């Protein structure tokens, strides 16, 4: 995964702030592959 701990925590906090404490954030796309370069951040957010 090509996101550092601070980036991951910031994304999780933002999602929970917008969608509630039960929001789950999943990363997909090129950022999941450590061998690729560039790319945007693709997120799948679910709530209960």
Backbone torsions as a table, in degrees:
resi	resn	phi	psi	omega
1	UNK	NA	130.5	-176.8
2	UNK	-100.5	48.4	171.2
3	UNK	-130.3	137.8	178.4
4	UNK	-83.8	173.0	-175.2
5	UNK	-59.8	-39.4	-180.0
6	UNK	-65.4	-42.4	178.5
7	UNK	-63.2	-44.0	179.5
8	UNK	-60.8	-46.1	-178.4
9	UNK	-65.7	-39.9	178.4
10	UNK	-62.1	-43.1	178.6
11	UNK	-63.6	-45.1	179.8
12	UNK	-62.7	-43.7	179.7
13	UNK	-64.0	-41.5	179.1
14	UNK	-63.9	-43.2	179.7
15	UNK	-63.7	-43.3	179.5
16	UNK	-68.3	-33.1	176.3
17	UNK	-66.5	-35.8	-179.0
18	UNK	-84.6	-39.6	-170.1
19	UNK	-113.2	-4.0	179.2
20	UNK	105.2	164.2	-174.3
21	UNK	-64.1	-21.6	-178.4
22	UNK	-88.4	5.7	-179.5
23	UNK	-65.8	136.0	175.8
24	UNK	-114.6	132.4	-177.2
25	UNK	-114.2	129.7	176.6
26	UNK	-124.2	134.7	177.0
27	UNK	-93.8	138.2	174.5
28	UNK	-143.3	174.1	179.6
29	UNK	91.1	-158.8	-172.0
30	UNK	-66.4	-25.1	-179.6
31	UNK	-67.9	-16.2	178.4
32	UNK	-75.7	-27.4	-176.2
33	UNK	-91.0	112.7	-179.2
34	UNK	-64.1	-18.3	-176.4
35	UNK	-90.0	-9.4	179.5
36	UNK	-94.0	162.9	-180.0
37	UNK	-122.7	155.6	177.2
38	UNK	67.8	-160.7	177.3
39	UNK	96.8	157.0	177.8
40	UNK	-90.0	180.0	-179.9
41	UNK	-104.0	112.0	179.9
42	UNK	-97.7	123.0	-177.2
43	UNK	-121.8	142.7	172.0
44	UNK	-119.1	116.1	-175.6
45	UNK	-115.1	128.8	177.4
46	UNK	-122.2	155.1	174.5
47	UNK	-131.4	158.1	179.4
48	UNK	-90.2	NA	NA
